[in-house]
Amino acid sequence: MLYTLLAFLVTLGVLVTFHELGHYWVARRCGVRVERFSIGFGKVLYRRRDRHGTEWAVSALPLGGYVAMQNDPPPGATLEQVQESFNCKPLWQRAAVVLAGPLANLILAVIIYALVGLLGAQEPAPVIAQPQAGTPAAQAGFQAGDRLIDIAGREVRSWNEARWEFMEALSSGGTLAVGVLDAQGQERERSLSLPAGEITPDNRDLLAQAGLALLPPRAVVQEVYKDSAGEQAGLQEKDIILALGSRQDPDVVQFVEQIQKSAGQTLALDVLRAGQVLHLSITPRAQAGEDGEVLGRIGAKIGPDFDMVHVRYGPVDSVRRGFVRTAETFWFSLKMIGRMITGEVSVRNVSGPVTIADYAGQTARIGLIAYLNFLALISISIGLLNLLPVPMLDGGHLLYYAIEAVRGKPASDRMLMIGQRLGLSALAVLMSIAFFNDITRLFS
């Protein structure tokens, strides 16, 4: 719980700080006086004033932040104070200051994705299992052992990249040309037609429903204990299990189940060691389990033998992929919002702070790369949310500026008042949905 809370606060702190720095930096470039830059709301816990007169503060409630600017000149203002006031700036400068916050979040996502590409990561190879009969993948002719090499003309090097390339077609439907390297080493192209899938937050895997799933890993010996049945049989670390008894290519669960129910029985065991197939025999020793049931044990640690690839890109490709991934994620998220409005996608997909905190903790536990990818995704979401033309958000202010540009004068007070009420109502509804979804997920 504490770890999740800490990961969430770090996430929020980084994203809010970067967003507000965008506003601050452009405001300073435009000559606007910034009175306070605060991380958090409420009581100020720490403050420091710089040479420009800006107070930098950390406040008690770490659920956001703000940049307070001098909006209007004070009474009896000098010419310099008038020129430093936000509302006295030209329209384009005011719009630039407002736009800078969401753009900063998008730039942060580009930087993070580029960094992930530079650091590289071990990811599962895109080798698929045998599709179930009747699925789109089976109808397209995919076979077990097919290695995905490109999707719609775009190269894929790992299963994670393949899932991303399938995302759009899985949600909206469509036909994709998929290049594969089959089990015989021949390059082939398969035409995969996907129906539009319903996106729900219940973890249904649309790709698996389409018939595409990772080839199950074979069982591999990770450790053999001294004076065990495994050592007596000749098992060694890194042996890949090819067969146990009559079962061919058992996975980890199947191997363990067979061993447990075969106490005292001698089983044929085929393993792959350094490229050679060895034929062994193993007799699991009887041992009482926690409930008194007699189980077979061989004294060896068995784990999955995933086919992994190291995905890493050079500086230029990493930056290019950072821009592309950010743009594609932004566009996909925007379309999902549109489909929620039209009822094509369930509003149950809207997440609140509880769900975000949960995922922050989960990805932080998985590792740095997973957490960075999560951070980039949330940064894009914050940037997109703030660009929506809803009064009270940055996008709402930009909408007012667009009206001002068309009318030649600022929006009327009545228009501002109505917009403020509508904006507050829209945000209240959105927050209610988000919190309801969070609570539902906690108790479901």
Salt bridges, closest charged atoms under 4 A:
GLU55 OE2 - ARG36 NE 2.59
GLU55 OE1 - ARG47 NE 2.98
GLU55 OE1 - ARG49 NH2 3.39
ASP146 OD2 - ARG190 NE 3.02
GLU161 OE2 - ARG321 NH2 3.31
GLU165 OE2 - ARG154 NH2 3.59
GLU168 OE2 - LYS335 NZ 2.58
ASP182 OD2 - ARG188 NE 2.62
GLU198 OE1 - ARG204 NH2 3.92
ASP202 OD1 - ARG204 NE 3.79
ASP205 OD1 - ARG163 NH2 3.28
ASP239 OD2 - ARG273 NH2 2.74
ASP270 OD1 - HIS279 ND1 2.87
ASP307 OD2 - ARG147 NH1 3.49
ASP317 OD1 - ARG320 NE 3.79
GLU328 OE2 - ARG154 NH1 2.34
GLU344 OE1 - ARG339 NE 3.69
ASP394 OD2 - HIS19 NE2 3.25
ASP394 OD2 - HIS23 NE2 3.37
GLU404 OE2 - ARG94 NH2 2.99
ASP438 OD1 - ARG441 NH1 3.80
